[in-house]
C-alpha cells in the first residue's frame, strides 16, 4: 500500500503526541488501528469477490465452449445417421421394385444402357434390311 519506513512512522508518532497529548494518544491510536483494520477487511473482501466473479465468468465461458463443441459433435453424428438412413432407405426402395442400381464395370444386360441393348428380333431385322 504505502511505502512507509521507520523514520516516517516515528515522525507521525511525535506529531500525534504533541497534538493530542499523552492522555488521548492511546485512544486515538486504537481508533486509527480499528479503522485501518476495517478498511483492509473491506478491500480484501472486495478482492475475493472480484476474483470469484472472474473465475465464475471463466468457468461459464469454458462451459459454453464445451457445450458448443458437444452440439457440433452431436450435429455431425446426427447428420451421419440421417445420411446413412437415407442411403439405406434408397437401397431398400430400389430392391423393393426389383431393381438395383447398376455398378460401374458391370456387364449384365441390366447394367447396359437401353439404347445399346438389342433384342434378338431387332438384330435380325437390321440384318434383313441391310443391302
Secondary structure, DSSP 8 states (H G I E B T S, - for coil): -----HHHHHHHHHHHHHHH-HHHHHHHHHHHHHHHHHHHHHHHHHHHHHHHHHHHHHHHHHHHHHHHHHHHHHHHHHHHHHHHHHHHHHHHHHHHTT-----TT--STTTS-TTT---HHHHHHHHHH--
